[in-house]
Amino acid sequence: MNLPNKLTMTRIFMTFLIICILLFPFSEMNIALPPIFVNESIVIDIRYIIAGILFIIASITDFFDGMIARKYNLITDFGKMIDAIADKILVNSVLIILCAQGFIHPVIPVIIIVRDTIVDSIKMVAGSKGNVVAAIKTGKYKTASLMVGIVLTLFYNMPFELWNIHVSDFLLIVAATLSIISGIQYYNMNKKYIFGDSAEM
């Protein structure tokens, strides 16, 4: 259990903490959480601010565990597996909760999760045939748009909500669009492995 893997496990723990904060029935347990009032027109549930801060910290650990693993040659098969699992648990769980609680449209998590499932399957098939599928720029842009969009959604789109500019929604739509585009690109780049043509290469 090296340092990068410890950071990854910390991210998983923080993910479950975020899930508990967003889903725990505080009102039913007679636990009153003080709301935040902005301009007397926007009422913010403090749970989402706390979850947003934890989401940012968890995302930072994702950056550092990969950087440390590459710099000090601490990359392991377990590390690669658990890192991918941690990423999906963090992002997909929050997307599903935000959708269920009416913050985002259902089409966003559906596209993101379906795309990731397909791309992960493509990577698995290609990897079984000796081909390492590298990340592409479109996928990186998708991830950046998605992470910032989720954070802004958890923060009630502040401060842009003050000017009625829906930046959080826009970024999530961009992320969903880039998910489709990058998914198609991954398929086109690796379809020869999917259909068993690698032996002819």
Salt bridges, closest charged atoms under 4 A:
ASP45 OD2 - ARG47 NH2 2.97
ASP62 OD1 - ARG11 NH2 3.37
ASP65 OD2 - ARG11 NH1 2.82
ASP77 OD1 - LYS80 NZ 3.62
ASP83 OD1 - ARG11 NH2 2.63
ASP87 OD1 - ARG11 NH2 3.01
ASP116 OD1 - ARG115 NH1 2.82
ASP116 OD1 - LYS142 NZ 3.56
ASP120 OD2 - LYS88 NZ 3.89
